[in-house]
Amino acid sequence: MIASDKLPGLLIALGVAVGAWLVVKLAGMLPPPLGSLPLSMMLVAILAGLMLAGPASRRPAWEPGLDLARGPILKIAVALIGLRLSLSDLVQLGAEALPLVLIVVLVGLGVTLVLARLAGAAPRLGILLAAGTSICGASAIAATAPGLKARSDEVCYAIACIALIGLAATVLYPWALNRLFDTPGQIGLVMGVAIHDTAQVTAAAALHEQVWNADGTLVAATVAKLLRNAGMLVLIPGLVWAHSRRHEGGSAKVSLPLFIVAFMLLSAVRSGVDALLGPDHALWNGFLGVVAETSMFAFAMAMAALAATVRPSELKAHGWRPAVAAVTAAAVMFGVAVWFVG
């Protein structure tokens, strides 16, 4: 049972998540091209949470529930991401895309960390931007933040940057890549490694197939993005461990947070059940669909609760340079992917 003192804030966070879901669904009903653009529930939830920051500061009764949303509920959402990653699928589909994914992800990670540091970003913000740019967009940022003990304003700033960059890429990359390459497979591979969120990758690939009557863009993009998402299993624990070792006393025995361990174990469960039942098992796929929706609602609740603690002055304090660093890193990843595929 949830304690009664937590209900007011928890209901506020849940209401924002439901509202964000409705906004995304309604936006998807708009005519093309607006309806085909991927609008992130997390970004909508953050914007709503920022608008609630003032009322939340005057209502201490909300705090216990909001604290539950941005704490345990966020960690549960991170752990549930593990069930989205099927390593058996990657083994079957991803051998051709693996070298490209490794190169672009490592380049993106390194370039973002260096540029964010040169831009004067705090170490945690730099890591969040690097995770979002190189691995899996907003999901990677949300998964990395609790292990880093990142502040609310750092998480919101990073997600806002990555979401807007990915949205721009969704619109621009299909047109640019269609001029650069002749085959849908090549275009899909670049999209899969150079666009941030999974929803943005699939939207861009679907847009290319529809506009140019191409066949194969979506499959190639999905395979490359799945491989890139699998990097969460190694890179996020590695980033958390490295930051903890450097900034929490230098111990060589820094342990991974339990929710990261749960995330890795659930990925192993997903892979094992996929191998046992097969990828087309209706009941298992139905369960995975419910888990995916639950995870997204939990993330939206957590992001709203985080944003409700942020003041505009805190976001402004980070300045424009870390955002430029993220944009530059995304451009470098795109350039490396185009060069490698070409």
C-alpha positions, 0 to 999 in steps of 0.5 A: 500500500502507498502511504497516504502522504505520498498520494497527492504528489504521486497523483500529480505526477501520474496526471502529467504522465497521462496528459503527456500520453494524450498529447503524443497520441493527439499529435500523431493524429495530425496530417503528415508531415506533422503527424509523423514526427515523434513527440517524446512523452518525456519531453512533454512531461518535462515541460509540464513539470516545469510549469508546475514548479511554482505551484509545487514549491508552495505545496509541501504536501506534494513533495513525498509523492513527487520524491517517490516518482523521481526516486524509486519509480525512476529506478524501476523504469530504468530496470524495465528497459532491460526487457526491451533488449533482446540479445538473440535478435541482435546476434541474428540480425546485426553482424553487418551493422556491428562495426559501424555501430561500434565506431560511431557510438565510441566516437560520439561518446568521446567527442561529446565528453570532450566538447562538453568539458571544453564548453564548461559543462559540469561532469555529470551534465557532460556524461548525461549529454554523452549517454543521450547522444551516443547511446539511446537518447532520452532513455539513456539519460534517464537510465544514467542519471540516478547512478550519477546522482545527477541534479534535476536541472542537469537531467532536464537540460540534457533531455531537452537538448537531446530531444530537440536535436533528435527531432531536427534530425528526424526531419532533415536526415531523410532528405539529406541521406537520399541525396547522398546514398543510392540504397535504402539499406545504407540510408537506414544504417546511417539513421540507426546510428546517428539519430538519438531516440528509437522512436525518432529513428523509426519515424525518420526511416518510415518517412523515407520509405513513404516519400521515396517509395523505398523498401528496406530503410526501416529494417536496416535502421531498426537493426542498427538502433537495436545494436546501439541500444544494447550498448546501454548494457555496458556503457551506462554501468561503465560511465556510472562506475567511472564517475563514482570512482573519480568523484566519490573518493577514488575507490577501486571497489565502487559497486553498481547501483542495484537498479542497474544490476536489475536492468542487466538481469532483465535483459538476460531474461528477455534474451533467454525467453526469446530464445526459448519461446521464439520471437513471435510468441503472442503472450510473451510479446503482449507482456513485453508491450505492457511492460514497455508502456508501463516503463514509459509512463513511469519515466514520464512521471519521474521526469515531471517530478524532476522538472517540478523541482527545477527553476528556470534560472537553474537551466539558464545557469548551464548556458548555451555552450553545452547545447552547442557541444551536443549539436556538434557531437551529433553532427560528427556522428552523422559525418562519421556514419556517412563516411563509413557507410559510403 
